[in-house]
């Protein structure tokens, strides 16, 4: 029987200034992050999630304002 394997992740390279890399290296000392790359991935995912959340909230707020306007409550 063939053993199932997890799909391989694809990666790419992002270039950052050496000074920033050094600061990130210092920041992750004594944390659960094993590399600057892991930390940067975490930060980027968190930022994207936050941006998505804000977009959803902005759309919901806009819908409420439009509804209030159509009902004559907002001028």
PQR file of N, CA, C, O and H, with PARSE charges and radii, in Angstrom:
ATOM      1  N   UNK A   1       0.834  -1.165   0.000 -0.4000 1.5000
ATOM      2  CA  UNK A   1       0.000   0.000   0.000 -0.0000 2.0000
ATOM      3  C   UNK A   1       0.891   1.244   0.000  0.5500 1.7000
ATOM      4  O   UNK A   1       1.895   1.296   0.710 -0.5500 1.4000
ATOM      5  N   UNK A   2       0.515   2.245  -0.803 -0.4000 1.5000
ATOM      6  CA  UNK A   2       1.288   3.471  -0.914 -0.0000 2.0000
ATOM      7  C   UNK A   2       0.957   4.397   0.257  0.5500 1.7000
ATOM      8  O   UNK A   2      -0.211   4.622   0.571 -0.5500 1.4000
ATOM      9  H   UNK A   2      -0.301   2.203  -1.379  0.4000 1.0000
ATOM     10  N   UNK A   3       1.989   4.926   0.892 -0.4000 1.5000
ATOM     11  CA  UNK A   3       1.818   5.819   2.023 -0.0000 2.0000
ATOM     12  C   UNK A   3       1.473   7.228   1.524  0.5500 1.7000
ATOM     13  O   UNK A   3       2.127   7.758   0.626 -0.5500 1.4000
ATOM     14  H   UNK A   3       2.938   4.744   0.637  0.4000 1.0000
ATOM     15  N   UNK A   4       0.435   7.822   2.124 -0.4000 1.5000
ATOM     16  CA  UNK A   4       0.023   9.171   1.732 -0.0000 2.0000
ATOM     17  C   UNK A   4       1.033  10.186   2.244  0.5500 1.7000
ATOM     18  O   UNK A   4       1.501  10.099   3.380 -0.5500 1.4000
ATOM     19  H   UNK A   4      -0.097   7.391   2.854  0.4000 1.0000
ATOM     20  N   UNK A   5       1.361  11.142   1.396 -0.4000 1.5000
ATOM     21  CA  UNK A   5       2.278  12.196   1.807 -0.0000 2.0000
ATOM     22  C   UNK A   5       1.573  13.539   1.701  0.5500 1.7000
ATOM     23  O   UNK A   5       0.687  13.732   0.868 -0.5500 1.4000
ATOM     24  H   UNK A   5       0.982  11.213   0.474  0.4000 1.0000
ATOM     25  N   UNK A   6       1.977  14.444   2.547 -0.4000 1.5000
ATOM     26  CA  UNK A   6       1.407  15.790   2.524 -0.0000 2.0000
ATOM     27  C   UNK A   6       1.907  16.518   1.289  0.5500 1.7000
ATOM     28  O   UNK A   6       3.038  16.299   0.855 -0.5500 1.4000
ATOM     29  H   UNK A   6       2.696  14.288   3.224  0.4000 1.0000
ATOM     30  N   UNK A   7       1.070  17.387   0.716 -0.4000 1.5000
ATOM     31  CA  UNK A   7       1.521  18.151  -0.452 -0.0000 2.0000
ATOM     32  C   UNK A   7       2.661  19.084  -0.052  0.5500 1.7000
ATOM     33  O   UNK A   7       2.679  19.637   1.048 -0.5500 1.4000
ATOM     34  H   UNK A   7       0.152  17.564   1.069  0.4000 1.0000
ATOM     35  N   UNK A   8       3.587  19.241  -0.950 -0.4000 1.5000
ATOM     36  CA  UNK A   8       4.742  20.108  -0.674 -0.0000 2.0000
ATOM     37  C   UNK A   8       4.336  21.563  -0.832  0.5500 1.7000
ATOM     38  O   UNK A   8       3.605  21.926  -1.754 -0.5500 1.4000
ATOM     39  H   UNK A   8       3.573  18.792  -1.843  0.4000 1.0000
ATOM     40  N   UNK A   9       4.820  22.379   0.078 -0.4000 1.5000
ATOM     41  CA  UNK A   9       4.564  23.811  -0.005 -0.0000 2.0000
ATOM     42  C   UNK A   9       5.517  24.434  -1.004  0.5500 1.7000
ATOM     43  O   UNK A   9       6.660  24.001  -1.154 -0.5500 1.4000
ATOM     44  H   UNK A   9       5.413  22.083   0.827  0.4000 1.0000
ATOM     45  N   UNK A  10       5.034  25.443  -1.674 -0.4000 1.5000
ATOM     46  CA  UNK A  10       5.888  26.191  -2.585 -0.0000 2.0000
ATOM     47  C   UNK A  10       6.315  27.475  -1.892  0.5500 1.7000
ATOM     48  O   UNK A  10       5.518  28.102  -1.194 -0.5500 1.4000
ATOM     49  H   UNK A  10       4.105  25.795  -1.552  0.4000 1.0000
ATOM     50  N   UNK A  11       7.544  27.861  -2.077 -0.4000 1.5000
ATOM     51  CA  UNK A  11       8.100  29.046  -1.429 -0.0000 2.0000
ATOM     52  C   UNK A  11       8.707  29.969  -2.466  0.5500 1.7000
ATOM     53  O   UNK A  11       9.033  29.555  -3.578 -0.5500 1.4000
ATOM     54  H   UNK A  11       8.191  27.352  -2.644  0.4000 1.0000
ATOM     55  N   UNK A  12       8.853  31.215  -2.084 -0.4000 1.5000
ATOM     56  CA  UNK A  12       9.546  32.200  -2.890 -0.0000 2.0000
ATOM     57  C   UNK A  12      10.430  33.019  -1.965  0.5500 1.7000
ATOM     58  O   UNK A  12      10.359  32.863  -0.746 -0.5500 1.4000
ATOM     59  H   UNK A  12       8.589  31.551  -1.180  0.4000 1.0000
ATOM     60  N   UNK A  13      11.240  33.865  -2.509 -0.4000 1.5000
ATOM     61  CA  UNK A  13      12.167  34.662  -1.725 -0.0000 2.0000
ATOM     62  C   UNK A  13      11.728  36.120  -1.718  0.5500 1.7000
ATOM     63  O   UNK A  13      11.344  36.673  -2.749 -0.5500 1.4000
ATOM     64  H   UNK A  13      11.298  33.992  -3.499  0.4000 1.0000
ATOM     65  N   UNK A  14      11.789  36.737  -0.534 -0.4000 1.5000
ATOM     66  CA  UNK A  14      11.538  38.173  -0.397 -0.0000 2.0000
ATOM     67  C   UNK A  14      12.837  38.796   0.096  0.5500 1.7000
ATOM     68  O   UNK A  14      13.461  38.298   1.034 -0.5500 1.4000
ATOM     69  H   UNK A  14      12.100  36.289   0.304  0.4000 1.0000
ATOM     70  N   UNK A  15      13.231  39.871  -0.531 -0.4000 1.5000
ATOM     71  CA  UNK A  15      14.465  40.549  -0.152 -0.0000 2.0000
ATOM     72  C   UNK A  15      14.133  41.714   0.772  0.5500 1.7000
ATOM     73  O   UNK A  15      13.269  42.537   0.470 -0.5500 1.4000
ATOM     74  H   UNK A  15      12.724  40.276  -1.292  0.4000 1.0000
ATOM     75  N   UNK A  16      14.835  41.769   1.905 -0.4000 1.5000
ATOM     76  CA  UNK A  16      14.675  42.874   2.851 -0.0000 2.0000
ATOM     77  C   UNK A  16      16.048  43.425   3.176  0.5500 1.7000
ATOM     78  O   UNK A  16      17.049  42.729   3.008 -0.5500 1.4000
ATOM     79  H   UNK A  16      15.537  41.100   2.150  0.4000 1.0000
ATOM     80  N   UNK A  17      16.112  44.667   3.639 -0.4000 1.5000
ATOM     81  CA  UNK A  17      17.411  45.239   3.998 -0.0000 2.0000
ATOM     82  C   UNK A  17      18.069  44.441   5.126  0.5500 1.7000
ATOM     83  O   UNK A  17      17.388  43.936   6.018 -0.5500 1.4000
ATOM     84  H   UNK A  17      15.299  45.233   3.775  0.4000 1.0000
ATOM     85  N   UNK A  18      19.378  44.336   5.077 -0.4000 1.5000
ATOM     86  CA  UNK A  18      20.142  43.595   6.086 -0.0000 2.0000
ATOM     87  C   UNK A  18      19.910  44.138   7.486  0.5500 1.7000
ATOM     88  O   UNK A  18      19.850  43.374   8.450 -0.5500 1.4000
ATOM     89  H   UNK A  18      19.932  44.747   4.352  0.4000 1.0000
ATOM     90  N   UNK A  19      19.779  45.459   7.603 -0.4000 1.5000
ATOM     91  CA  UNK A  19      19.560  46.075   8.909 -0.0000 2.0000
ATOM     92  C   UNK A  19      18.234  45.580   9.501  0.5500 1.7000
ATOM     93  O   UNK A  19      18.162  45.271  10.691 -0.5500 1.4000
ATOM     94  H   UNK A  19      19.828  46.080   6.820  0.4000 1.0000
ATOM     95  N   UNK A  20      17.194  45.505   8.675 -0.4000 1.5000
ATOM     96  CA  UNK A  20      15.899  45.005   9.136 -0.0000 2.0000
ATOM     97  C   UNK A  20      15.997  43.537   9.517  0.5500 1.7000
ATOM     98  O   UNK A  20      15.435  43.120  10.530 -0.5500 1.4000
ATOM     99  H   UNK A  20      17.253  45.756   7.709  0.4000 1.0000
ATOM    100  N   UNK A  21      16.702  42.753   8.720 -0.4000 1.5000
ATOM    101  CA  UNK A  21      16.900  41.341   9.036 -0.0000 2.0000
ATOM    102  C   UNK A  21      17.569  41.178  10.396  0.5500 1.7000
ATOM    103  O   UNK A  21      17.172  40.333  11.200 -0.5500 1.4000
ATOM    104  H   UNK A  21      17.159  43.092   7.898  0.4000 1.0000
ATOM    105  N   UNK A  22      18.589  41.997  10.643 -0.4000 1.5000
ATOM    106  CA  UNK A  22      19.302  41.922  11.923 -0.0000 2.0000
ATOM    107  C   UNK A  22      18.386  42.281  13.092  0.5500 1.7000
ATOM    108  O   UNK A  22      18.439  41.638  14.140 -0.5500 1.4000
ATOM    109  H   UNK A  22      18.912  42.683   9.990  0.4000 1.0000
ATOM    110  N   UNK A  23      17.547  43.306  12.918 -0.4000 1.5000
ATOM    111  CA  UNK A  23      16.609  43.696  13.973 -0.0000 2.0000
ATOM    112  C   UNK A  23      15.595  42.586  14.233  0.5500 1.7000
ATOM    113  O   UNK A  23      15.256  42.306  15.383 -0.5500 1.4000
ATOM    114  H   UNK A  23      17.504  43.828  12.067  0.4000 1.0000
ATOM    115  N   UNK A  24      15.113  41.956  13.164 -0.4000 1.5000
ATOM    116  CA  UNK A  24      14.166  40.857  13.321 -0.0000 2.0000
ATOM    117  C   UNK A  24      14.828  39.660  14.003  0.5500 1.7000
ATOM    118  O   UNK A  24      14.212  38.985  14.827 -0.5500 1.4000
ATOM    119  H   UNK A  24      15.389  42.183  12.230  0.4000 1.0000
ATOM    120  N   UNK A  25      16.077  39.408  13.655 -0.4000 1.5000
ATOM    121  CA  UNK A  25      16.820  38.310  14.293 -0.0000 2.0000
ATOM    122  C   UNK A  25      16.912  38.525  15.792  0.5500 1.7000
ATOM    123  O   UNK A  25      16.723  37.596  16.577 -0.5500 1.4000
ATOM    124  H   UNK A  25      16.578  39.956  12.985  0.4000 1.0000
ATOM    125  N   UNK A  26      17.207  39.768  16.185 -0.4000 1.5000
ATOM    126  CA  UNK A  26      17.277  40.088  17.611 -0.0000 2.0000
ATOM    127  C   UNK A  26      15.913  39.944  18.277  0.5500 1.7000
ATOM    128  O   UNK A  26      15.811  39.469  19.408 -0.5500 1.4000
ATOM    129  H   UNK A  26      17.361  40.523  15.547  0.4000 1.0000
ATOM    130  N   UNK A  27      14.882  40.352  17.574 -0.4000 1.5000
ATOM    131  CA  UNK A  27      13.530  40.335  18.139 -0.0000 2.0000
ATOM    132  C   UNK A  27      13.023  38.917  18.403  0.5500 1.7000
ATOM    133  O   UNK A  27      12.277  38.705  19.360 -0.5500 1.4000
ATOM    134  H   UNK A  27      14.965  40.737  16.655  0.4000 1.0000
ATOM    135  N   UNK A  28      13.408  37.949  17.583 -0.4000 1.5000
ATOM    136  CA  UNK A  28      12.867  36.594  17.741 -0.0000 2.0000
ATOM    137  C   UNK A  28      13.653  35.733  18.726  0.5500 1.7000
ATOM    138  O   UNK A  28      13.279  34.592  18.995 -0.5500 1.4000
ATOM    139  H   UNK A  28      14.013  38.121  16.806  0.4000 1.0000
ATOM    140  N   UNK A  29      14.741  36.280  19.263 -0.4000 1.5000
ATOM    141  CA  UNK A  29      15.501  35.508  20.255 -0.0000 2.0000
ATOM    142  C   UNK A  29      14.595  35.182  21.436  0.5500 1.7000
ATOM    143  O   UNK A  29      13.819  36.025  21.885 -0.5500 1.4000
ATOM    144  H   UNK A  29      15.045  37.208  19.045  0.4000 1.0000
ATOM    145  N   UNK A  30      14.698  33.961  21.931 -0.4000 1.5000
ATOM    146  CA  UNK A  30      13.908  33.495  23.078 -0.0000 2.0000
ATOM    147  C   UNK A  30      12.404  33.490  22.791  0.5500 1.7000
ATOM    148  O   UNK A  30      11.593  33.688  23.695 -0.5500 1.4000
ATOM    149  H   UNK A  30      15.328  33.276  21.566  0.4000 1.0000
ATOM    150  N   UNK A  31      12.040  33.260  21.522 -0.4000 1.5000
ATOM    151  CA  UNK A  31      10.632  33.094  21.143 -0.0000 2.0000
ATOM    152  C   UNK A  31      10.482  31.716  20.502  0.5500 1.7000
ATOM    153  O   UNK A  31      11.448  30.958  20.418 -0.5500 1.4000
ATOM    154  H   UNK A  31      12.700  33.099  20.788  0.4000 1.0000
ATOM    155  N   UNK A  32       9.297  31.400  20.062 -0.4000 1.5000
ATOM    156  CA  UNK A  32       9.052  30.129  19.401 -0.0000 2.0000
ATOM    157  C   UNK A  32       9.406  30.131  17.928  0.5500 1.7000
ATOM    158  O   UNK A  32       9.267  29.110  17.254 -0.5500 1.4000
ATOM    159  H   UNK A  32       8.512  32.015  20.130  0.4000 1.0000
ATOM    160  N   UNK A  33       9.857  31.258  17.426 -0.4000 1.5000
ATOM    161  CA  UNK A  33      10.194  31.337  16.005 -0.0000 2.0000
ATOM    162  C   UNK A  33      11.598  30.805  15.775  0.5500 1.7000
ATOM    163  O   UNK A  33      12.547  31.179  16.465 -0.5500 1.4000
ATOM    164  H   UNK A  33       9.970  32.087  17.973  0.4000 1.0000
ATOM    165  N   UNK A  34      11.708  29.924  14.789 -0.4000 1.5000
ATOM    166  CA  UNK A  34      13.002  29.302  14.522 -0.0000 2.0000
ATOM    167  C   UNK A  34      13.838  30.079  13.512  0.5500 1.7000
ATOM    168  O   UNK A  34      15.032  29.823  13.356 -0.5500 1.4000
ATOM    169  H   UNK A  34      10.937  29.620  14.229  0.4000 1.0000
ATOM    170  N   UNK A  35      13.200  31.036  12.824 -0.4000 1.5000
ATOM    171  CA  UNK A  35      13.946  31.810  11.831 -0.0000 2.0000
ATOM    172  C   UNK A  35      13.230  33.125  11.554  0.5500 1.7000
ATOM    173  O   UNK A  35      12.054  33.295  11.875 -0.5500 1.4000
ATOM    174  H   UNK A  35      12.230  31.244  12.952  0.4000 1.0000
ATOM    175  N   UNK A  36      13.962  34.042  10.956 -0.4000 1.5000
ATOM    176  CA  UNK A  36      13.378  35.314  10.545 -0.0000 2.0000
ATOM    177  C   UNK A  36      12.281  35.055   9.511  0.5500 1.7000
ATOM    178  O   UNK A  36      11.259  35.741   9.506 -0.5500 1.4000
ATOM    179  H   UNK A  36      14.918  33.905  10.695  0.4000 1.0000
ATOM    180  N   UNK A  37      12.486  34.081   8.648 -0.4000 1.5000
ATOM    181  CA  UNK A  37      11.491  33.737   7.637 -0.0000 2.0000
ATOM    182  C   UNK A  37      10.172  33.296   8.284  0.5500 1.7000
ATOM    183  O   UNK A  37       9.098  33.711   7.850 -0.5500 1.4000
ATOM    184  H   UNK A  37      13.316  33.524   8.651  0.4000 1.0000
ATOM    185  N   UNK A  38      10.256  32.458   9.315 -0.4000 1.5000
ATOM    186  CA  UNK A  38       9.046  32.033  10.030 -0.0000 2.0000
ATOM    187  C   UNK A  38       8.331  33.224  10.662  0.5500 1.7000
ATOM    188  O   UNK A  38       7.106  33.330  10.600 -0.5500 1.4000
ATOM    189  H   UNK A  38      11.128  32.120   9.668  0.4000 1.0000
ATOM    190  N   UNK A  39       9.105  34.112  11.269 -0.4000 1.5000
ATOM    191  CA  UNK A  39       8.530  35.289  11.912 -0.0000 2.0000
ATOM    192  C   UNK A  39       7.889  36.209  10.880  0.5500 1.7000
ATOM    193  O   UNK A  39       6.777  36.696  11.087 -0.5500 1.4000
ATOM    194  H   UNK A  39      10.100  34.026  11.320  0.4000 1.0000
ATOM    195  N   UNK A  40       8.578  36.446   9.779 -0.4000 1.5000
ATOM    196  CA  UNK A  40       8.045  37.311   8.727 -0.0000 2.0000
ATOM    197  C   UNK A  40       6.758  36.726   8.156  0.5500 1.7000
ATOM    198  O   UNK A  40       5.812  37.466   7.886 -0.5500 1.4000
ATOM    199  H   UNK A  40       9.481  36.051   9.611  0.4000 1.0000
ATOM    200  N   UNK A  41       6.711  35.414   7.968 -0.4000 1.5000
ATOM    201  CA  UNK A  41       5.498  34.763   7.479 -0.0000 2.0000
ATOM    202  C   UNK A  41       4.358  34.971   8.454  0.5500 1.7000
ATOM    203  O   UNK A  41       3.237  35.269   8.041 -0.5500 1.4000
ATOM    204  H   UNK A  41       7.480  34.813   8.187  0.4000 1.0000
ATOM    205  N   UNK A  42       4.627  34.819   9.746 -0.4000 1.5000
ATOM    206  CA  UNK A  42       3.616  35.043  10.774 -0.0000 2.0000
ATOM    207  C   UNK A  42       3.087  36.479  10.711  0.5500 1.7000
ATOM    208  O   UNK A  42       1.876  36.701  10.707 -0.5500 1.4000
ATOM    209  H   UNK A  42       5.538  34.578  10.081  0.4000 1.0000
ATOM    210  N   UNK A  43       3.996  37.444  10.663 -0.4000 1.5000
ATOM    211  CA  UNK A  43       3.607  38.859  10.627 -0.0000 2.0000
ATOM    212  C   UNK A  43       2.779  39.164   9.382  0.5500 1.7000
ATOM    213  O   UNK A  43       1.778  39.876   9.466 -0.5500 1.4000
ATOM    214  H   UNK A  43       4.980  37.264  10.667  0.4000 1.0000
ATOM    215  N   UNK A  44       3.180  38.641   8.244 -0.4000 1.5000
ATOM    216  CA  UNK A  44       2.442  38.884   7.008 -0.0000 2.0000
ATOM    217  C   UNK A  44       1.044  38.263   7.060  0.5500 1.7000
ATOM    218  O   UNK A  44       0.077  38.876   6.609 -0.5500 1.4000
ATOM    219  H   UNK A  44       3.993  38.063   8.176  0.4000 1.0000
ATOM    220  N   UNK A  45       0.934  37.061   7.601 -0.4000 1.5000
ATOM    221  CA  UNK A  45      -0.387  36.426   7.738 -0.0000 2.0000
ATOM    222  C   UNK A  45      -1.286  37.228   8.672  0.5500 1.7000
ATOM    223  O   UNK A  45      -2.463  37.436   8.378 -0.5500 1.4000
ATOM    224  H   UNK A  45       1.720  36.562   7.967  0.4000 1.0000
ATOM    225  N   UNK A  46      -0.736  37.677   9.793 -0.4000 1.5000
ATOM    226  CA  UNK A  46      -1.510  38.480  10.741 -0.0000 2.0000
ATOM    227  C   UNK A  46      -1.962  39.796  10.106  0.5500 1.7000
ATOM    228  O   UNK A  46      -3.098  40.229  10.304 -0.5500 1.4000
ATOM    229  H   UNK A  46       0.220  37.508  10.032  0.4000 1.0000
ATOM    230  N   UNK A  47      -1.079  40.420   9.351 -0.4000 1.5000
ATOM    231  CA  UNK A  47      -1.403  41.680   8.676 -0.0000 2.0000
ATOM    232  C   UNK A  47      -2.508  41.463   7.654  0.5500 1.7000
ATOM    233  O   UNK A  47      -3.442  42.261   7.574 -0.5500 1.4000
ATOM    234  H   UNK A  47      -0.157  40.068   9.190  0.4000 1.0000
ATOM    235  N   UNK A  48      -2.413  40.397   6.874 -0.4000 1.5000
ATOM    236  CA  UNK A  48      -3.445  40.106   5.881 -0.0000 2.0000
ATOM    237  C   UNK A  48      -4.792  39.821   6.545  0.5500 1.7000
ATOM    238  O   UNK A  48      -5.829  40.271   6.058 -0.5500 1.4000
ATOM    239  H   UNK A  48      -1.654  39.748   6.939  0.4000 1.0000
ATOM    240  N   UNK A  49      -4.784  39.086   7.639 -0.4000 1.5000
ATOM    241  CA  UNK A  49      -6.021  38.792   8.360 -0.0000 2.0000
ATOM    242  C   UNK A  49      -6.635  40.079   8.902  0.5500 1.7000
ATOM    243  O   UNK A  49      -7.850  40.268   8.829 -0.5500 1.4000
ATOM    244  H   UNK A  49      -3.942  38.719   8.034  0.4000 1.0000
ATOM    245  N   UNK A  50      -5.806  40.958   9.440 -0.4000 1.5000
ATOM    246  CA  UNK A  50      -6.282  42.234   9.971 -0.0000 2.0000
ATOM    247  C   UNK A  50      -6.869  43.096   8.861  0.5500 1.7000
ATOM    248  O   UNK A  50      -7.910  43.727   9.047 -0.5500 1.4000
ATOM    249  H   UNK A  50      -4.820  40.805   9.499  0.4000 1.0000
ATOM    250  N   UNK A  51      -6.212  43.124   7.720 -0.4000 1.5000
ATOM    251  CA  UNK A  51      -6.708  43.905   6.590 -0.0000 2.0000
ATOM    252  C   UNK A  51      -8.040  43.356   6.092  0.5500 1.7000
ATOM    253  O   UNK A  51      -8.943  44.125   5.763 -0.5500 1.4000
ATOM    254  H   UNK A  51      -5.367  42.611   7.570  0.4000 1.0000
ATOM    255  N   UNK A  52      -8.166  42.046   6.035 -0.4000 1.5000
ATOM    256  CA  UNK A  52      -9.414  41.423   5.602 -0.0000 2.0000
ATOM    257  C   UNK A  52     -10.539  41.745   6.578  0.5500 1.7000
ATOM    258  O   UNK A  52     -11.665  42.032   6.173 -0.5500 1.4000
ATOM    259  H   UNK A  52      -7.432  41.422   6.302  0.4000 1.0000
ATOM    260  N   UNK A  53     -10.219  41.694   7.861 -0.4000 1.5000
ATOM    261  CA  UNK A  53     -11.201  42.004   8.898 -0.0000 2.0000
ATOM    262  C   UNK A  53     -11.666  43.447   8.784  0.5500 1.7000
ATOM    263  O   UNK A  53     -12.862  43.726   8.874 -0.5500 1.4000
ATOM    264  H   UNK A  53      -9.304  41.461   8.190  0.4000 1.0000
ATOM    265  N   UNK A  54     -10.737  44.352   8.589 -0.4000 1.5000
ATOM    266  CA  UNK A  54     -11.094  45.771   8.445 -0.0000 2.0000
ATOM    267  C   UNK A  54     -11.956  45.991   7.217  0.5500 1.7000
ATOM    268  O   UNK A  54     -12.922  46.752   7.267 -0.5500 1.4000
ATOM    269  H   UNK A  54      -9.766  44.125   8.516  0.4000 1.0000
ATOM    270  N   UNK A  55     -11.619  45.333   6.112 -0.4000 1.5000
ATOM    271  CA  UNK A  55     -12.400  45.472   4.891 -0.0000 2.0000
ATOM    272  C   UNK A  55     -13.826  44.993   5.120  0.5500 1.7000
ATOM    273  O   UNK A  55     -14.775  45.644   4.685 -0.5500 1.4000
ATOM    274  H   UNK A  55     -10.834  44.715   6.072  0.4000 1.0000
ATOM    275  N   UNK A  56     -13.984  43.870   5.795 -0.4000 1.5000
ATOM    276  CA  UNK A  56     -15.317  43.346   6.083 -0.0000 2.0000
ATOM    277  C   UNK A  56     -16.104  44.303   6.962  0.5500 1.7000
ATOM    278  O   UNK A  56     -17.286  44.546   6.719 -0.5500 1.4000
ATOM    279  H   UNK A  56     -13.213  43.341   6.149  0.4000 1.0000
ATOM    280  N   UNK A  57     -15.451  44.850   7.987 -0.4000 1.5000
ATOM    281  CA  UNK A  57     -16.117  45.802   8.882 -0.0000 2.0000
ATOM    282  C   UNK A  57     -16.499  47.065   8.130  0.5500 1.7000
ATOM    283  O   UNK A  57     -17.590  47.598   8.329 -0.5500 1.4000
ATOM    284  H   UNK A  57     -14.491  44.653   8.184  0.4000 1.0000
ATOM    285  N   UNK A  58     -15.604  47.554   7.260 -0.4000 1.5000
ATOM    286  CA  UNK A  58     -15.892  48.757   6.489 -0.0000 2.0000
ATOM    287  C   UNK A  58     -17.077  48.537   5.564  0.5500 1.7000
ATOM    288  O   UNK A  58     -17.924  49.420   5.425 -0.5500 1.4000
ATOM    289  H   UNK A  58     -14.717  47.121   7.099  0.4000 1.0000
ATOM    290  N   UNK A  59     -17.151  47.368   4.928 -0.4000 1.5000
ATOM    291  CA  UNK A  59     -18.275  47.057   4.043 -0.0000 2.0000
ATOM    292  C   UNK A  59     -19.578  46.989   4.829  0.5500 1.7000
ATOM    293  O   UNK A  59     -20.605  47.497   4.378 -0.5500 1.4000
ATOM    294  H   UNK A  59     -16.464  46.651   5.041  0.4000 1.0000
ATOM    295  N   UNK A  60     -19.540  46.365   6.002 -0.4000 1.5000
ATOM    296  CA  UNK A  60     -20.740  46.258   6.834 -0.0000 2.0000
ATOM    297  C   UNK A  60     -21.189  47.642   7.282  0.5500 1.7000
ATOM    298  O   UNK A  60     -22.377  47.960   7.224 -0.5500 1.4000
ATOM    299  H   UNK A  60     -18.706  45.952   6.369  0.4000 1.0000
ATOM    300  N   UNK A  61     -20.253  48.460   7.725 -0.4000 1.5000
ATOM    301  CA  UNK A  61     -20.566  49.819   8.172 -0.0000 2.0000
ATOM    302  C   UNK A  61     -21.144  50.629   7.016  0.5500 1.7000
ATOM    303  O   UNK A  61     -22.109  51.371   7.201 -0.5500 1.4000
ATOM    304  H   UNK A  61     -19.288  48.202   7.772  0.4000 1.0000
ATOM    305  N   UNK A  62     -20.573  50.495   5.849 -0.4000 1.5000
ATOM    306  CA  UNK A  62     -21.052  51.207   4.673 -0.0000 2.0000
ATOM    307  C   UNK A  62     -22.479  50.789   4.341  0.5500 1.7000
ATOM    308  O   UNK A  62     -23.306  51.627   3.981 -0.5500 1.4000
ATOM    309  H   UNK A  62     -19.789  49.892   5.699  0.4000 1.0000
ATOM    310  N   UNK A  63     -22.769  49.495   4.460 -0.4000 1.5000
ATOM    311  CA  UNK A  63     -24.117  48.994   4.197 -0.0000 2.0000
ATOM    312  C   UNK A  63     -25.131  49.556   5.166  0.5500 1.7000
ATOM    313  O   UNK A  63     -26.258  49.866   4.782 -0.5500 1.4000
ATOM    314  H   UNK A  63     -22.098  48.814   4.753  0.4000 1.0000
ATOM    315  N   UNK A  64     -24.737  49.692   6.424 -0.4000 1.5000
ATOM    316  CA  UNK A  64     -25.634  50.261   7.440 -0.0000 2.0000
ATOM    317  C   UNK A  64     -25.904  51.726   7.123  0.5500 1.7000
ATOM    318  O   UNK A  64     -27.050  52.172   7.188 -0.5500 1.4000
ATOM    319  H   UNK A  64     -23.821  49.440   6.737  0.4000 1.0000
ATOM    320  N   UNK A  65     -24.871  52.472   6.784 -0.4000 1.5000
ATOM    321  CA  UNK A  65     -25.037  53.890   6.462 -0.0000 2.0000
ATOM    322  C   UNK A  65     -25.927  54.048   5.235  0.5500 1.7000
ATOM    323  O   UNK A  65     -26.797  54.918   5.207 -0.5500 1.4000
ATOM    324  H   UNK A  65     -23.940  52.110   6.732  0.4000 1.0000
ATOM    325  N   UNK A  66     -25.716  53.216   4.227 -0.4000 1.5000
ATOM    326  CA  UNK A  66     -26.562  53.282   3.030 -0.0000 2.0000
ATOM    327  C   UNK A  66     -28.025  52.991   3.368  0.5500 1.7000
ATOM    328  O   UNK A  66     -28.932  53.648   2.858 -0.5500 1.4000
ATOM    329  H   UNK A  66     -25.009  52.509   4.250  0.4000 1.0000
ATOM    330  N   UNK A  67     -28.240  52.005   4.226 -0.4000 1.5000
ATOM    331  CA  UNK A  67     -29.600  51.639   4.621 -0.0000 2.0000
ATOM    332  C   UNK A  67     -30.246  52.785   5.412  0.5500 1.7000
ATOM    333  O   UNK A  67     -31.402  53.127   5.166 -0.5500 1.4000
ATOM    334  H   UNK A  67     -27.503  51.471   4.641  0.4000 1.0000
ATOM    335  N   UNK A  68     -29.522  53.367   6.341 -0.4000 1.5000
ATOM    336  CA  UNK A  68     -30.043  54.510   7.092 -0.0000 2.0000
ATOM    337  C   UNK A  68     -30.349  55.683   6.176  0.5500 1.7000
ATOM    338  O   UNK A  68     -31.346  56.381   6.358 -0.5500 1.4000
ATOM    339  H   UNK A  68     -28.582  53.089   6.541  0.4000 1.0000
ATOM    340  N   UNK A  69     -29.487  55.896   5.194 -0.4000 1.5000
ATOM    341  CA  UNK A  69     -29.714  56.975   4.229 -0.0000 2.0000
ATOM    342  C   UNK A  69     -30.994  56.715   3.424  0.5500 1.7000
ATOM    343  O   UNK A  69     -31.798  57.624   3.217 -0.5500 1.4000
ATOM    344  H   UNK A  69     -28.676  55.329   5.046  0.4000 1.0000
ATOM    345  N   UNK A  70     -31.175  55.468   2.975 -0.4000 1.5000
ATOM    346  CA  UNK A  70     -32.362  55.146   2.181 -0.0000 2.0000
ATOM    347  C   UNK A  70     -33.650  55.262   3.007  0.5500 1.7000
ATOM    348  O   UNK A  70     -34.731  55.490   2.464 -0.5500 1.4000
ATOM    349  H   UNK A  70     -30.522  54.730   3.143  0.4000 1.0000
ATOM    350  N   UNK A  71     -33.515  55.102   4.324 -0.4000 1.5000
ATOM    351  CA  UNK A  71     -34.679  55.243   5.221 -0.0000 2.0000
ATOM    352  C   UNK A  71     -34.891  56.693   5.653  0.5500 1.7000
ATOM    353  O   UNK A  71     -35.872  57.003   6.330 -0.5500 1.4000
ATOM    354  H   UNK A  71     -32.637  54.916   4.766  0.4000 1.0000
ATOM    355  N   UNK A  72     -33.981  57.576   5.267 -0.4000 1.5000
ATOM    356  CA  UNK A  72     -34.134  58.990   5.590 -0.0000 2.0000
ATOM    357  C   UNK A  72     -33.533  59.411   6.911  0.5500 1.7000
ATOM    358  O   UNK A  72     -33.749  60.541   7.349 -0.5500 1.4000
ATOM    359  H   UNK A  72     -33.184  57.325   4.717  0.4000 1.0000
ATOM    360  N   UNK A  73     -32.780  58.528   7.563 -0.4000 1.5000
ATOM    361  CA  UNK A  73     -32.167  58.876   8.845 -0.0000 2.0000
ATOM    362  C   UNK A  73     -30.843  59.604   8.709  0.5500 1.7000
ATOM    363  O   UNK A  73     -30.429  60.327   9.614 -0.5500 1.4000
ATOM    364  H   UNK A  73     -32.605  57.610   7.207  0.4000 1.0000
ATOM    365  N   UNK A  74     -30.184  59.414   7.588 -0.4000 1.5000
ATOM    366  CA  UNK A  74     -28.885  60.043   7.347 -0.0000 2.0000
ATOM    367  C   UNK A  74     -29.039  60.942   6.127  0.5500 1.7000
ATOM    368  O   UNK A  74     -29.566  60.516   5.099 -0.5500 1.4000
ATOM    369  H   UNK A  74     -30.521  58.827   6.852  0.4000 1.0000
ATOM    370  N   UNK A  75     -28.575  62.196   6.241 -0.4000 1.5000
ATOM    371  CA  UNK A  75     -28.766  63.157   5.170 -0.0000 2.0000
ATOM    372  C   UNK A  75     -27.686  63.247   4.202  0.5500 1.7000
ATOM    373  O   UNK A  75     -27.765  64.037   3.261 -0.5500 1.4000
ATOM    374  H   UNK A  75     -28.147  62.542   7.076  0.4000 1.0000
TER
END
